[in-house]
Amino acid sequence: MAHHTAKHGYSDLISRINRFPQGAPASESLYKILSILMTEKEAALIAQIPIKPFKAKTAAEIWKVSEPEAKKQLDLLCDRALLLDIIENGEMTYVLPPPMAGFFEFSMMRTRGDVDQALLAQLYYQYLNVEEDFIKNLFVNGETQLGRVFVNEPVLSEDNNLYVLDYERATEVIKTASHIGVSMCYCRHKMQHMGMACDAPMDICMTFNSVGSSLIRHGYARQIDVSECMDLLAQAYDHNLVQFGENSKTEVSFICNCCGCCCEAMIAARKFGIMNPIHTSYFLPEIEADKCTGCGKCAELCPVEAMTMVSANDPKKPKMKLAKLDEKICLGCGVCLKGCRTDALTLKTREKRVITPETGVHKAVMMAVERGGLEHLIFDNRALFSHRAMAAVLGAVLKLPPVKRLMATEQVKSRYLLKLIEMSDKKTIEG
């Protein structure tokens, strides 16, 4: 099966991955990671499948094998969480997840004996924490990011609650999910092998809906109900962890409960905070200087060092400190309020509401427009393209702001896309 491509399997797969809006720059570390996760033959097979969801019949035609043989191979890849299988209308659909949030994390979301997780952790640390190309590509390029922050709900006041929309609440994601799974935190598991993990809870990584269902089915997540997930969320609040989830309004696939020391998202926010690598909540802490005692607890809790302590400039108390916020890098998580014992911190709304993509498809399209590569989503030459998939992508393009729709048109150079945009604009004007 695909023996003629196996020699260059890893290179082909890296090229394939880089068709995603968030890719994976080639490096020696990445080649070693892939060689641990899969054989070169398997990499060659994965490199040929579509970016968009597909069925076993499509893989069979691409690989030139029978459909049962293709399904057997696909199921084996799903068993190792290299692919996800999603049941839609009673039919099994497969999808190649990106590295992040995807098969990198999945490989460390449980202890397993079929791969060398200690070596894998070292390679992930090298590729993600030492080398910066991948993290910059993932978190810094473009305005639309992979993830967003959910505000810490227990610190919300009655007035704050008036401004929080349902999709901005982690509790609402939990309550409305079709499936809920819990797994080991990839970040802390990685750091544990490096001897650098903190004491935050380990089994607290949440996955939802179709992604959660696939991970549960293949043993990478334990299925839990709403009540247990709410208990885990409360545990995360108690440990001052930040809720970092998928950047979409619907069908959220994950919520990580992040510490500032282990989690890549928080580390990226500290390294590249001025570039806004994470979408913030709608809130900002506000400091009442006359109530601040300078204890420093808020600065200690801040995962991205947005809250710091500065001199109070009081000649009568030369050692006195006051809290100071850098609004440009603040995530709006609200964790800092948990440490304030004098009510010197409250939450205020930002001047502009943070824009969240409607769906995962909408997010992917926006990321592709900003980073380049929209043509790979629309015209995937390895896919036997379905009208439904094209409708989803083009529908997301038509919802983009005018400037980004123009960018999309320039990328694709498609008369068809341009005509759709013109028709959409005409309909909006007439409506």
PEJOCOR-V26850 format. One line per field, one symbol per residue. psi: psi as a letter, one per 30 degrees, with the letter a starting at -180 (. if undefined). Layout:
psi=???
//
This chain:
psi=jhfffeegeeeeeeeeegflejajkkleeeeeeefeflleeeeeeeffllelklleeeeeeefhlleeeeeeeeeeeefggflkkkjjhfkkklkjllekjbfeeefgglklffljfeeeeeeeeeeefekfeeeeeefekleklellkkkjeffkleeeffgjlefgkeeeeeegkekklklkjeeeeefeffggkaglkeigkkklbeeeeeeeeggflkklleeeeeeeeeeeeeghlkjjlkilelhkfljkjklffekeeeeeeeehefgifkklaglkkkkjeffkfgfgeeeefkfghfklklkfhjffiffkllkkkjfffkfgfgeefffkgghfklklllekkkkkkeleeeeeeeeeeeflgefeeeijffkjkkeeeeeeeeeeefflleefeeeeeeefhkeeeeeeeeeeeeeeee.
//
